[in-house]
Amino acid sequence: MASVFQALTKATSLRAVNGAGAEIQLEHAAIVELKESLRGPLLMPGNTTYNEARKVWNALIDKHPALIVQCEGVSDVMNAVDFARERDLLVSVRGGGHSISGKSVCEGGMMIDMSLFNSVRVDPEAMTARVDGGCLEGHIDHETAPFNQVTTAGIVSHTGAAGLTLGGGFGRVCRHFGMACDNVRAVEIVTPDGTLRHASHEQNSDLYWALKGGGGNFGVVTGFEFQLHPMNPTVLAGDIVWPGDQARQVLEFYGEYGNDMPDALNLNVILAGSPEGEHRTIVEAVWSGSPDKGDAALAKLRKVGKPIADTIAPVPYVRFQTRNDNDNRHGKYSYMKSSLINELTPELIDELLAVRRADGVYFIFFMQAGGAVARVGQQDTAFPHRGAHSNMMVIADWSEPKEPAETIAAVRSAWARLESYTIGFYTNLMDASEQKTHANFGVNYPRLVKVKNRYDPTNLFRLNANIKPTV
Ligand SMILES: Cc1cc2nc3c(=O)[nH]c(=O)nc-3n(C[C@H](O)[C@H](O)[C@H](O)COP(=O)(O)OP(=O)(O)OC[C@H]3O[C@@H](n4cnc5c(N)ncnc54)[C@H](O)[C@@H]3O)c2cc1C
């Protein structure tokens, strides 16, 4: 590290980019001062760990920040935010790095990397967890499990808790306990003016509301307090697999039963190819309710068609939560389209059967909503799509570098046939224009703009589902 800073002191300044995309110069004395103000590392091109630190989950993304601040505490975050604001530097914030469009890394700006700031403290009496801003979902599950308590986390354990929660947060128990954002009791955040603020029902309640679905628009979250719920650490979970010719039956069942099945049952559906190149329909089922009621809850699903496999069995929830980790490991290339649907109409099912692929170019994935997700009012949090049945995704991923044009074209062409059945999108999974983002937040947009105007009038935090300030 020393050599990079020595080299910097010989140069007069470092080239960087501001929020509007214009080139600016960062004085070396200011960078040295920033470095001295931090407990965590400050990385620049040339540092040995710089290339590793700038990588995000999706290998299609390859960006080079001028500076990476690896925050180890609130003070580091405040110093980084002050430095960036004073220079109007382009800023990205990295939690777990899972943004598929790569919003957590930037070209020429400052990446505020929260990954080293990641402890969780559970208060089993109060049934709350205090979670640092750089925690992964697996950190939360790991720490809450010994107390037979849980809060909603995503289905891949190395996803960042902050990014997932700020945009909403679906998971295997969201129908049971609400989305991740619904379980946030309080937030600690460094806002663009460099101030540490607390947001809850009692304090800065407008900001608290906006942070539950409004994404990374309002600053850097240094901590959340999550509500925990009692849950048996062993759930009934696994997959039921049907051959391709029974897909219609399964989708019809999922469409109808999905709306009124018990909250504690979660079904995610996959239309994929088998290793032999045949169509398969897979339902991942998780029963997180009382163990003695699980078989009854699953009975209807098990009567659909003639499955070729059924692996549903008692399994520790925390172990099941890591089952997709390797398939979704860092460094894979990924391209996807996704949006929410209200129902699986016969016409949508026809299209799904027409565009599904047995050759594995992409798979189609439905993540279920409903239950407790739907019982929160549309305007109670910034996340607007409470009535959705599922999040529908067309996902292509691959491990080796290759020319992706054909794969991307295949996903787009499938999506062109599915998109008209959707009702809006999940901002955590889709990158969209300002106009589409505005329309997607719907009735909640004007209130989000008010909060943005108040806390981030210069749009310092713009690499997100951006709410444009109007002041
Ligand atoms: C493999 C995989 C599995 C997924 N599974 C699920 C799932 O089960 N459920 C679900 O709902 N979504 C899921 N997602 C989508 C996920 O919610 C988003 O990708 C989310 O942005 C990930 O958060 P992150 O912190 O890992 O991302 P990052 O790329 O680090 O950050 C994304 C954005 O979040 C904001 N952000 C991150 N940290 C902070 C912070 N500390 N303070 C302020 N803003 C911050 C920033 O705006 C940043 O641009 C998945 C994505 C992937 C790639």
The ligand as an SDF file (V2000), in Angstrom:
LIG
                    3D

 53 58  0  0  0  0  0  0  0  0999 V2000
  -27.4510  -14.7640   -6.6170 C   0  0  0  0  0  0  0  0  0  0  0  0
  -28.5080  -13.7720   -6.2180 C   0  0  0  0  0  0  0  0  0  0  0  0
  -29.5200  -14.1420   -5.3780 C   0  0  0  0  0  0  0  0  0  0  0  0
  -30.5060  -13.2400   -5.0110 C   0  0  0  0  0  0  0  0  0  0  0  0
  -31.5210  -13.6480   -4.1940 N   0  0  0  0  0  0  0  0  0  0  0  0
  -32.4510  -12.7670   -3.7970 C   0  0  0  0  0  0  0  0  0  0  0  0
  -33.4780  -13.1570   -2.8890 C   0  0  0  0  0  0  0  0  0  0  0  0
  -33.5470  -14.2900   -2.4540 O   0  0  0  0  0  0  0  0  0  0  0  0
  -34.3880  -12.2310   -2.5250 N   0  0  0  0  0  0  0  0  0  0  0  0
  -34.3490  -10.9500   -2.9880 C   0  0  0  0  0  0  0  0  0  0  0  0
  -35.2120  -10.1620   -2.5990 O   0  0  0  0  0  0  0  0  0  0  0  0
  -33.3980  -10.5410   -3.8380 N   0  0  0  0  0  0  0  0  0  0  0  0
  -32.4470  -11.4190   -4.2430 C   0  0  0  0  0  0  0  0  0  0  0  0
  -31.4550  -11.0180   -5.0990 N   0  0  0  0  0  0  0  0  0  0  0  0
  -31.4270   -9.6170   -5.5510 C   0  0  0  0  0  0  0  0  0  0  0  0
  -30.7700   -8.7550   -4.4690 C   0  0  0  0  0  0  0  0  0  0  0  0
  -31.7540   -8.3220   -3.5740 O   0  0  0  0  0  0  0  0  0  0  0  0
  -30.0760   -7.5360   -5.0870 C   0  0  0  0  0  0  0  0  0  0  0  0
  -29.1170   -7.9620   -6.0030 O   0  0  0  0  0  0  0  0  0  0  0  0
  -29.4370   -6.6720   -3.9970 C   0  0  0  0  0  0  0  0  0  0  0  0
  -29.0520   -5.4420   -4.5690 O   0  0  0  0  0  0  0  0  0  0  0  0
  -28.2490   -7.3420   -3.3870 C   0  0  0  0  0  0  0  0  0  0  0  0
  -27.6980   -6.5860   -2.3580 O   0  0  0  0  0  0  0  0  0  0  0  0
  -26.1120   -6.5310   -2.1790 P   0  0  0  0  0  0  0  0  0  0  0  0
  -25.8350   -5.7190   -0.9790 O   0  0  0  0  0  0  0  0  0  0  0  0
  -25.5490   -7.8930   -2.2710 O   0  0  0  0  0  0  0  0  0  0  0  0
  -25.7400   -5.7780   -3.5160 O   0  0  0  0  0  0  0  0  0  0  0  0
  -24.6690   -4.6810   -3.8770 P   0  0  0  0  0  0  0  0  0  0  0  0
  -24.3690   -4.9080   -5.3080 O   0  0  0  0  0  0  0  0  0  0  0  0
  -23.5410   -4.6420   -2.9370 O   0  0  0  0  0  0  0  0  0  0  0  0
  -25.4970   -3.3630   -3.7110 O   0  0  0  0  0  0  0  0  0  0  0  0
  -26.6100   -3.0970   -4.5250 C   0  0  0  0  0  0  0  0  0  0  0  0
  -27.1270   -1.7280   -4.1680 C   0  0  0  0  0  0  0  0  0  0  0  0
  -27.6380   -1.7520   -2.8420 O   0  0  0  0  0  0  0  0  0  0  0  0
  -27.3450   -0.5320   -2.1890 C   0  0  0  0  0  0  0  0  0  0  0  0
  -26.5590   -0.8230   -0.9900 N   0  0  0  0  0  0  0  0  0  0  0  0
  -25.8550   -1.9270   -0.6930 C   0  0  0  0  0  0  0  0  0  0  0  0
  -25.3400   -1.8340    0.5430 N   0  0  0  0  0  0  0  0  0  0  0  0
  -25.7290   -0.6350    1.0350 C   0  0  0  0  0  0  0  0  0  0  0  0
  -25.5470    0.0280    2.2690 C   0  0  0  0  0  0  0  0  0  0  0  0
  -24.8560   -0.4890    3.2730 N   0  0  0  0  0  0  0  0  0  0  0  0
  -26.1140    1.2580    2.4090 N   0  0  0  0  0  0  0  0  0  0  0  0
  -26.8190    1.8280    1.4200 C   0  0  0  0  0  0  0  0  0  0  0  0
  -27.0310    1.2320    0.2390 N   0  0  0  0  0  0  0  0  0  0  0  0
  -26.4990    0.0020    0.0620 C   0  0  0  0  0  0  0  0  0  0  0  0
  -26.6270    0.3360   -3.1860 C   0  0  0  0  0  0  0  0  0  0  0  0
  -27.5560    1.1900   -3.8310 O   0  0  0  0  0  0  0  0  0  0  0  0
  -26.0760   -0.6460   -4.1780 C   0  0  0  0  0  0  0  0  0  0  0  0
  -25.9250   -0.1160   -5.4770 O   0  0  0  0  0  0  0  0  0  0  0  0
  -30.4570  -11.9090   -5.4920 C   0  0  0  0  0  0  0  0  0  0  0  0
  -29.4160  -11.5250   -6.3510 C   0  0  0  0  0  0  0  0  0  0  0  0
  -28.4580  -12.4440   -6.7120 C   0  0  0  0  0  0  0  0  0  0  0  0
  -27.3540  -12.0270   -7.6420 C   0  0  0  0  0  0  0  0  0  0  0  0
  1  2  1  0
  2  3  1  0
  2 52  2  0
  3  4  2  0
  4  5  1  0
  4 50  1  0
  5  6  2  0
  6  7  1  0
  6 13  1  0
  7  8  2  0
  7  9  1  0
  9 10  1  0
 10 11  2  0
 10 12  1  0
 12 13  2  0
 13 14  1  0
 14 15  1  0
 14 50  1  0
 15 16  1  0
 16 17  1  0
 16 18  1  0
 18 19  1  0
 18 20  1  0
 20 21  1  0
 20 22  1  0
 22 23  1  0
 23 24  1  0
 24 25  2  0
 24 26  1  0
 24 27  1  0
 27 28  1  0
 28 29  2  0
 28 30  1  0
 28 31  1  0
 31 32  1  0
 32 33  1  0
 33 34  1  0
 33 48  1  0
 34 35  1  0
 35 36  1  0
 35 46  1  0
 36 37  1  0
 36 45  1  0
 37 38  2  0
 38 39  1  0
 39 40  1  0
 39 45  2  0
 40 41  1  0
 40 42  2  0
 42 43  1  0
 43 44  2  0
 44 45  1  0
 46 47  1  0
 46 48  1  0
 48 49  1  0
 50 51  2  0
 51 52  1  0
 52 53  1  0
M  END
$$$$
